[in-house]
Amino acid sequence: MKQIMHSDTLLEVNDLKMHFPIRKGLLQRQIGTVKAVDGVSFTIKQGETLSLVGESGCGKTTAGRCIVRAYKQKPTDGEILFQEQEGSTVDLASLNDREIKPYRKEIQMVFQDPFSSLNPRMNIMEIIGEPLLVNGIAQGKELEERVADLLRKVKLSPDYMRRYPHAFSGGQRQRIGIARALSVNPRLVIADEAVSALDVSVQAQILNLMQDLQQEMKLTYLFVAHNLSVVRYISDRVAVMYVGRIVELTETSKLFSFPQHPYTEALLANVPKPDPRLRSQRIVLQGEVPDPSNPPSGCHFHPRCPYVQERCKVETPPLRRIESDRYVACHFAEDLTLRGVEIPKAA
């Protein structure tokens, strides 16, 4: 799926692949390859929130880390086109360690676990201020003022800056992680399961905070998650991943109301519902998620798909546009009538 980089597009990912070698023995010979991300394409417009969703092991976190270039090795193949402020475009996938450094201020990450993502030996002043020092943005009194302002933005008192991470709750730690990510004024924030480790009541607070900050600081989000209730609340568009590939991409409301890929239907049908009468509508997928080092032939979902046909077993379906704003990787997307679900927005 090759797309044109429009002026309102901040990020364009084209056929991104990230393969990791499997090595064994004394000589560490390569005996296989884990295809964690295997031909992913999508765009993110400036100011919007795109969510990557799917079961554990589908490659969504790897895709996010590829974009921020968190791995030592470059992506195996594909493009990560990022639009600079002056309008020019750079392929982040092709840059070496020295060339990528200026763009680390533009793209920041909020990590999943607020307990392990903060250095326990550093106080909050040092944790939030470190990116400012490393990038030569502020120091001394100015640094302290910037940290105090960032703490206010995430609804924490500046009086906390001399405290250490162990003194804070999970929700407070995640606010500190968000403040650290925002310290260098990024344009794109990749949130990797940013609320999955938090209590439900705290999740709502963090999501509301992120939306407020998005409006205030004109941020763009790539939100990696598996909780569809959270995705429904925060996303403008949703991309569903399965074994390293995107199988459906469209607007949030369309995806939830009218899914057009069988895997999307199964995910939506298994969202917990408070009404006992609706629980019988769950779809129990047979088998396990395939091994990304040895995926099935044809459509990777065909061993678990209730609508499988012979063509699915031998021919890989491309991610194709079936509507102006919907992409689906299914040979029979137009012929299937799949069941959606409407998840109420959180208060």
C-alpha angles and dihedrals in degrees: 000000000000114000134190116245104239125196092254093051116101100179133021121185116194123191092327115190129184114182124177121203121238109219130189140177136026092302092045094232116186110250100169148345133248107218096205093164115020115181106331121175131179143128132226120207121217111272097012133111119231118187127207110206137176144109121306110285096027093119101251096125091045090053091052093048091049090057093052088042093234094153124085092229124063120247111281093236143338137059134283102193115193123187113225122217093258090054102257121125129231129190104229092190092066098049124105124224094274095046094047095053098086090053095055088082089056096052122042134173135223109204130221103240114055090189098059101031094070121071106241091209094059126073121227092263090057095042096052094034097051096082089049092052095043092051094043093240100129143352140173116009093353090055092053091049091050092051091048090051092049091051090053090051091057092045097255127126118253086225087077096065095096093052126095127239095257089068093065136076123240093263092049091049091053089052088054089050090052091049090052091051092049095046094093095045098247123194096209124042120191109204109197107200086319096175104027094098094051134087115264094250090050091047090061091051093051093046091051090048092051092050092049091050091048090058095042098046099029092240129175118215135207101192116197112197147139098202105095093195089060091045092051090053102047107027133095092187134009132212116197115210130199124179096339098318137092110242100178135014126178146113115313097242093050094047093052096042101038114018115186102191120071092227091055089050090053093050092050093045091056097053106120112259126198093214110085090206090065096051092082088066093071117125113222109205115215121233130004135294105280121254108260088217090059109022122177120266120259113004108013090217097054097097089060101031117112090205098050120149132183093264090060092060096057109024123064110224113228121226097257135176112250095167133019092267104021130084122186133179099210129108092216103035093126092050099050125087105204131186120246132189135217112223113197115238117252117257 
